[in-house]
Amino acid sequence: MEEKTPIKIYLTGAGGNVFVCSRCGLRKELDAKRIELARKGARIRCKCGEVYQLELRRCYRKEARLPARYKVEGKALAGDVLIEDISMSGVSFRLISEPKFKAGDILKLAFCLDDPKKTEIKLEAEVRHIAGNKVGAEFTDLYYHHKDLGFYLMP
């Protein structure tokens, strides 16, 4: 039997992670062990045969290739980046070289979505992690663009 691409389930890691199969309606609470396996991209198979991939994050993350500009708050550091994925809670982007800022720094990001309106987005984000030239940041002031970004992220 050919296995199809699994459907992703986003977990918060907090209590109340209930799995509901979209095919048969089976409801099952996921225990801490399964949630921990989600960190490793574990898959679960419902009794009806539907396959799901567990992912431990709060929000759907959309792959993107959005050129952006950043400025480090309180410092004379600015530059260009390429946003590789984006969600309602944060963003992941790449620089040409290793960043000169550090985790905890606040960045002002400006970019245009690749939607039909080319919606301009200006957000503030806190740097959460850096791995080489790849940076993960969490939005700190999303409420200004909540609706625009929400529509963009709809599958």
VOGU-3710 file (C-alpha; in Angstrom, 3 decimals, decimal comma):
1> meektpikiy> 0,000/0,000/0,000  1,373/3,412/-0,963  1,804/5,776/1,998  0,580/9,296/1,372  2,048/12,482/2,769  1,096/12,731/6,460  -1,116/15,526/7,762  0,623/17,695/10,370  -0,831/18,162/13,857  0,514/21,133/15,820
11> ltgaggnvfv> 0,933/20,604/19,549  1,537/23,222/22,216  3,250/20,941/24,721  0,740/22,067/27,359  -2,103/19,930/28,671  -5,155/19,292/26,560  -3,480/18,060/23,378  -6,351/16,083/21,935  -5,966/14,336/18,599  -9,113/14,205/16,446
21> csrcglrkel> -8,916/12,196/13,246  -10,268/14,213/10,328  -11,273/11,032/8,535  -13,159/8,998/11,158  -13,593/11,457/14,060  -11,724/9,349/16,650  -10,700/11,497/19,644  -7,676/10,613/21,752  -5,669/12,607/24,279  -1,955/12,487/23,504
31> dakrielark> 0,262/11,648/26,457  3,543/13,363/27,359  5,598/10,591/25,698  3,915/11,181/22,322  4,319/14,923/22,700  8,037/14,445/23,394  8,299/12,283/20,262  6,824/15,200/18,315  10,145/16,978/18,783  11,616/14,281/16,542
41> garirckcge> 8,850/14,476/13,902  7,049/11,292/15,003  4,091/9,976/13,023  0,933/8,383/14,348  -1,552/6,222/12,494  -5,229/6,311/13,405  -7,183/3,051/13,662  -8,814/3,964/10,324  -5,384/4,107/8,617  -4,989/7,899/8,291
51> vyqlelrrcy> -1,375/9,015/8,976  -0,501/12,177/10,921  2,839/13,808/11,656  3,194/15,383/15,087  4,919/18,730/15,276  5,579/20,530/18,550  4,797/24,157/17,796  1,895/26,446/18,526  1,177/27,623/14,996  1,253/26,505/11,394
61> rkearlpary> 4,529/27,535/9,757  4,533/28,467/6,061  7,620/28,106/3,893  8,521/31,334/2,127  11,222/33,153/0,179  10,641/36,747/1,220  13,426/39,340/1,016  13,440/41,460/4,165  15,349/44,231/5,884  16,280/44,219/9,580
71> kvegkalagd> 17,534/46,774/12,065  18,728/45,913/15,558  16,962/48,074/18,127  19,368/50,385/19,959  22,330/49,553/17,716  23,658/50,742/14,377  23,250/47,277/12,864  21,047/46,708/9,823  21,018/44,477/6,786  19,164/42,248/4,365
81> vliedismsg> 17,835/38,762/5,078  15,758/36,097/3,349  12,725/34,876/5,297  12,490/31,095/4,862  9,394/30,426/6,927  6,838/32,415/8,865  3,999/31,781/11,321  1,657/33,851/13,471  4,196/33,694/16,287  7,556/34,046/14,573
91> vsfrlisepk> 9,896/33,870/11,646  13,005/32,040/10,490  15,455/33,753/8,163  18,951/33,517/6,728  21,678/36,120/6,435  24,541/36,091/3,926  27,029/35,776/6,798  26,835/35,048/10,517  24,847/37,729/12,355  26,460/40,374/14,513
101> fkagdilkla> 23,482/40,382/16,878  22,702/37,824/19,588  19,790/35,932/21,122  17,622/38,337/23,105  18,197/41,293/20,760  15,099/43,008/19,366  14,926/43,384/15,584  12,691/45,585/13,488  11,792/43,599/10,363  10,300/45,048/7,167
111> fclddpkkte> 9,162/42,952/4,214  6,388/42,499/1,668  4,288/39,372/1,489  4,108/37,602/-1,856  0,308/37,905/-1,856  -1,591/39,665/-4,683  -1,534/42,997/-2,780  2,201/42,728/-1,925  1,189/43,630/1,637  3,913/45,537/3,488
121> ikleaevrhi> 4,660/44,178/6,955  6,735/45,887/9,645  7,201/43,866/12,807  9,322/43,721/15,902  10,796/40,342/16,836  13,045/39,006/19,578  15,913/36,778/18,445  15,406/33,354/20,050  18,145/31,243/18,484  21,006/31,486/16,023
131> agnkvgaeft> 22,626/28,559/14,176  25,339/29,773/11,822  23,642/32,246/9,511  20,100/30,988/10,281  18,036/32,919/12,830  14,744/32,174/14,584  12,813/35,079/16,080  9,501/35,493/17,918  7,187/38,394/17,120  6,649/40,859/19,957
141> dlyyhhkdlg> 4,120/43,235/18,335  2,057/41,148/15,953  -1,293/42,799/16,733  -0,737/45,500/14,078  -0,578/42,951/11,250  -2,563/40,091/12,768  -5,254/40,017/10,055  -2,925/40,483/7,054  -0,539/37,772/8,197  -3,397/35,465/9,194
151> fylmp> -4,887/35,626/5,693  -1,452/35,073/4,136  -0,885/31,952/6,229  -4,182/30,313/5,292  -3,510/27,064/3,392
//
